[in-house]
Amino acid sequence: MLLLNTIAEFFQNYTIQIVFTGSLILGITAGCLGTFAVLRQQSLLGDAIAHATLPGVCLAFLITQTKNPFVLLLGAGISGWIASLFLKLIVENTKLKKDAALGIILSVFFGLGLLLITIVQKLPTATKAGLDKFIFGNAATLLKQDVMMMSAFSIFIFLVLIVFWKEFKILVFDRDYAASQGMPVHFFDVFLTTLIVIAIVIGLQTVGVVLMSAMLVAPAAAARQWTDRLGVMLFLSALFGAISGTFGAITSSMVSNLPTGPTIVIFLSIFVLVSLVFAPNRGLLWDWIRSYRNRKTILTTTMLQNLLLFSEIQTDPFHPHDISALKAIGRGAIDKTMKELSRKGWAQQFEDKRWALTPKGLDKARKLTKEYEETISGFSSA
Amino acid sequence: MDSHQLDILILAALTAVTCALPGVFLVLRRVSLMSDAISHAILLGIVVAFLFTKKLASPWLVIGAAVVGVLTVSLTELIINTRKLKKDAAIGLVFPLLFSIGVILINKYIQGVHLDADCVIFGEIAFAPFDRFVINHIDLGPRSLWTTGAVFLLNLTFILVFYKELKLTTFDKGLAAALGFFPTLLNYLLMTIVSVTAVASFESVGSILVVALMIAPPSAAYLLTNRLSTMILISGILGILSALGGYFLAYVLDASISGSMATFAGILFFLALIFAPEKGILAKILVRRWKKWNFASETLSVHLLQAEYAHAEETERVVSHMSDHMLWNDDYTSEAIAQAIEDGLIRKEGNRLTLTPLGREKAKNILEKK
């Protein structure tokens, strides 16, 4: 009960409410769109676009002289969108590859933003325009109107995703087929990129331009490990984004000197790491277990067949043999495998360290050899 | 121009060339974004080294940066090798994490030193002349000029010594491996060079603008030449131009020098993108147009020649007949006729078209080529 009360009191704090809602919206939206970015191998597009929003923010301020978040974010969106068109122009018209185009767009737009920021900071009208919070983001400075606007943007994104779900799905998995069926794929490319620009704009004030890309990539990369279905991946990605977003934002606004963007990235990375290792089926842990089991099976069958070969030298198949000739397999592996064989009751060791098959082991070895030969002949006849 | 401005200008140009040298190979190897990843991630190495040594001038900072730079590359490749994630996602996951840890360490444990996240992102070349390199009370100029100069020599030596190896591993990795050139080892060497360059440059131009200087001039150079040696030379020249142009842009606008340098590098790239001979967008449009009208005028001459062969000149030579015969619209036809007359392939007499000797020659050649 005490815990519940603490939580209830915690959420009565106005700033916490705003920060919580803002980062929740951001996490869900970025998680959803990140799914498409990661599947389309455009993970670094977000990085470039996020950096490219900076000059837009500054220009919007220089032109209108207001700090109205809607105006600044509109500038950010336009500038990010123009950057994405430049990217398309470079990649489609030159032999330069996507990586170089992204690097140029990212750094040059950001440099332009920096140039403009220093101009803004020297204006007599704005002693400190607060534009630099767009670089690292600061959840604690979010206002109610910011959160309202973020919700409006993200509702728009969700409506679009629902309406064009089928189109986006086929664009992700088989773009060529979509084009052959007469779908305007170039239009949908730009459309999807536009949605990503909007998602980035939503996150600018909270995580900033430098780390916004992680907000898109990480939840989707983690979610990818748990499922092969787009819908499920989208849901999980939104969930991971929401959890890391809210945890990160609230932690950073409660602990002093803890910037929001980097804190969220730490939480996101934990999700990615856990997913990479533990996700059922795809996780690395299961890979390791599978390969350990495979290795063990291969070693036991090899050893058993070797013992069978030995046993065929003598008239008595259960006559003990010195197995040191097999040390090419590896001493550690031999000891472990022989232990395993004796545990299964397929082989036994005599007092003079020599080994022999048991009747059960002999049966098993003959069966394995027969199966092996059948498989081989199956291959050669096929 | 006073001596401080000259110091800044020289430092800016030197930084630009130093960045352009490894940048050429990043662009050609299609790993440009590793410069972005490395220039962010090395912050962690610098911060950790600083926490141990408590000195900003310590060489351990460079070593720390280089170690984390290589760590970034190996972690990224580790993730790619698990085949759980694609290359782009792996890059996009590793460097934000390392950078974030760096930023958090700075915010929590380092105060009152000129090492904060802003300085890392922006760099401030304008302050560089005030940090002097003094030995035995003799002023040897700005300290960053010496560090950048050292890294410039390192990069130049690296490229000169390993030119052949770099060239082969860049253009044919498989052959390089087959001939025993250790492409992986060379790749890690290159990434170490990138890390060292980034740490030496980012103090003056900031981590993101290191990316601009590493990628934009070599990309522009790539559009201007097909030779590796020429490309390195042009990249260096474009780098210096970006530095000079950027400096004066900053001077005129009273704005950030590093921001202006990146902007100027971008402008130079954009000019190359549009105007580069052969590979520029304008050249491509002109070639496409030329091909289109060249084809049209040649088609016309072939048609007229066939009409001569068939003795059907009276009906086939009439201007008004061309559109029907070729399935062209009238505007296109008159444009094509004008082009053919300009090329000296045909003559127009009244409403009749006649082949010139040159046109007849050309049309015959085209037909015989079949």
HADDOCK unambig.tbl for C-alpha pairs under 7 A between the chains (distance, minus, plus):
assign (segid A and resid 38 and name CA) (segid B and resid 89 and name CA) 6.47 0.50 0.50
assign (segid A and resid 41 and name CA) (segid B and resid 88 and name CA) 6.35 0.50 0.50
assign (segid A and resid 42 and name CA) (segid B and resid 88 and name CA) 6.95 0.50 0.50
assign (segid A and resid 43 and name CA) (segid B and resid 88 and name CA) 5.55 0.50 0.50
assign (segid A and resid 43 and name CA) (segid B and resid 89 and name CA) 5.25 0.50 0.50
assign (segid A and resid 43 and name CA) (segid B and resid 92 and name CA) 6.48 0.50 0.50
assign (segid A and resid 44 and name CA) (segid B and resid 88 and name CA) 6.12 0.50 0.50
assign (segid A and resid 44 and name CA) (segid B and resid 92 and name CA) 6.17 0.50 0.50
assign (segid A and resid 93 and name CA) (segid B and resid 281 and name CA) 6.65 0.50 0.50
assign (segid A and resid 94 and name CA) (segid B and resid 279 and name CA) 6.72 0.50 0.50
assign (segid A and resid 97 and name CA) (segid B and resid 30 and name CA) 6.61 0.50 0.50
assign (segid A and resid 99 and name CA) (segid B and resid 30 and name CA) 6.11 0.50 0.50
assign (segid A and resid 99 and name CA) (segid B and resid 31 and name CA) 6.41 0.50 0.50
assign (segid A and resid 99 and name CA) (segid B and resid 32 and name CA) 5.47 0.50 0.50
assign (segid A and resid 99 and name CA) (segid B and resid 33 and name CA) 5.84 0.50 0.50
assign (segid A and resid 100 and name CA) (segid B and resid 27 and name CA) 5.95 0.50 0.50
assign (segid A and resid 100 and name CA) (segid B and resid 30 and name CA) 6.94 0.50 0.50
assign (segid A and resid 100 and name CA) (segid B and resid 32 and name CA) 5.29 0.50 0.50
assign (segid A and resid 100 and name CA) (segid B and resid 215 and name CA) 6.51 0.50 0.50
assign (segid A and resid 100 and name CA) (segid B and resid 219 and name CA) 6.94 0.50 0.50
assign (segid A and resid 103 and name CA) (segid B and resid 32 and name CA) 6.33 0.50 0.50
assign (segid A and resid 103 and name CA) (segid B and resid 33 and name CA) 5.87 0.50 0.50
assign (segid A and resid 103 and name CA) (segid B and resid 211 and name CA) 6.68 0.50 0.50
assign (segid A and resid 103 and name CA) (segid B and resid 215 and name CA) 6.42 0.50 0.50
assign (segid A and resid 104 and name CA) (segid B and resid 212 and name CA) 6.08 0.50 0.50
assign (segid A and resid 104 and name CA) (segid B and resid 215 and name CA) 6.19 0.50 0.50
assign (segid A and resid 104 and name CA) (segid B and resid 216 and name CA) 5.47 0.50 0.50
assign (segid A and resid 107 and name CA) (segid B and resid 208 and name CA) 5.78 0.50 0.50
assign (segid A and resid 107 and name CA) (segid B and resid 209 and name CA) 5.78 0.50 0.50
assign (segid A and resid 107 and name CA) (segid B and resid 211 and name CA) 5.94 0.50 0.50
assign (segid A and resid 107 and name CA) (segid B and resid 212 and name CA) 4.85 0.50 0.50
assign (segid A and resid 107 and name CA) (segid B and resid 262 and name CA) 6.92 0.50 0.50
assign (segid A and resid 108 and name CA) (segid B and resid 212 and name CA) 5.98 0.50 0.50
assign (segid A and resid 108 and name CA) (segid B and resid 262 and name CA) 5.24 0.50 0.50
assign (segid A and resid 108 and name CA) (segid B and resid 263 and name CA) 5.37 0.50 0.50
assign (segid A and resid 108 and name CA) (segid B and resid 266 and name CA) 5.39 0.50 0.50
assign (segid A and resid 111 and name CA) (segid B and resid 209 and name CA) 6.50 0.50 0.50
assign (segid A and resid 111 and name CA) (segid B and resid 259 and name CA) 4.02 0.50 0.50
assign (segid A and resid 111 and name CA) (segid B and resid 260 and name CA) 6.58 0.50 0.50
assign (segid A and resid 111 and name CA) (segid B and resid 262 and name CA) 5.07 0.50 0.50
assign (segid A and resid 111 and name CA) (segid B and resid 263 and name CA) 5.65 0.50 0.50
assign (segid A and resid 112 and name CA) (segid B and resid 259 and name CA) 5.73 0.50 0.50
assign (segid A and resid 112 and name CA) (segid B and resid 260 and name CA) 6.70 0.50 0.50
assign (segid A and resid 112 and name CA) (segid B and resid 263 and name CA) 5.29 0.50 0.50
assign (segid A and resid 114 and name CA) (segid B and resid 256 and name CA) 6.66 0.50 0.50
assign (segid A and resid 114 and name CA) (segid B and resid 259 and name CA) 5.08 0.50 0.50
assign (segid A and resid 115 and name CA) (segid B and resid 255 and name CA) 5.45 0.50 0.50
assign (segid A and resid 115 and name CA) (segid B and resid 256 and name CA) 5.10 0.50 0.50
assign (segid A and resid 115 and name CA) (segid B and resid 259 and name CA) 4.69 0.50 0.50
assign (segid A and resid 115 and name CA) (segid B and resid 260 and name CA) 5.76 0.50 0.50
assign (segid A and resid 118 and name CA) (segid B and resid 255 and name CA) 5.23 0.50 0.50
assign (segid A and resid 118 and name CA) (segid B and resid 256 and name CA) 5.79 0.50 0.50
assign (segid A and resid 119 and name CA) (segid B and resid 255 and name CA) 5.56 0.50 0.50
assign (segid A and resid 211 and name CA) (segid B and resid 96 and name CA) 6.29 0.50 0.50
assign (segid A and resid 214 and name CA) (segid B and resid 92 and name CA) 6.38 0.50 0.50
assign (segid A and resid 214 and name CA) (segid B and resid 93 and name CA) 6.31 0.50 0.50
assign (segid A and resid 214 and name CA) (segid B and resid 96 and name CA) 6.40 0.50 0.50
assign (segid A and resid 217 and name CA) (segid B and resid 89 and name CA) 6.44 0.50 0.50
assign (segid A and resid 217 and name CA) (segid B and resid 92 and name CA) 6.68 0.50 0.50
assign (segid A and resid 218 and name CA) (segid B and resid 93 and name CA) 6.25 0.50 0.50
assign (segid A and resid 257 and name CA) (segid B and resid 107 and name CA) 5.55 0.50 0.50
assign (segid A and resid 257 and name CA) (segid B and resid 108 and name CA) 6.02 0.50 0.50
assign (segid A and resid 258 and name CA) (segid B and resid 104 and name CA) 6.35 0.50 0.50
assign (segid A and resid 258 and name CA) (segid B and resid 107 and name CA) 6.49 0.50 0.50
assign (segid A and resid 259 and name CA) (segid B and resid 104 and name CA) 6.90 0.50 0.50
assign (segid A and resid 262 and name CA) (segid B and resid 100 and name CA) 4.30 0.50 0.50
assign (segid A and resid 262 and name CA) (segid B and resid 103 and name CA) 6.92 0.50 0.50
assign (segid A and resid 262 and name CA) (segid B and resid 104 and name CA) 6.71 0.50 0.50
assign (segid A and resid 265 and name CA) (segid B and resid 96 and name CA) 6.95 0.50 0.50
assign (segid A and resid 265 and name CA) (segid B and resid 97 and name CA) 6.15 0.50 0.50
assign (segid A and resid 265 and name CA) (segid B and resid 100 and name CA) 6.70 0.50 0.50
assign (segid A and resid 266 and name CA) (segid B and resid 97 and name CA) 6.32 0.50 0.50
assign (segid A and resid 269 and name CA) (segid B and resid 97 and name CA) 6.69 0.50 0.50
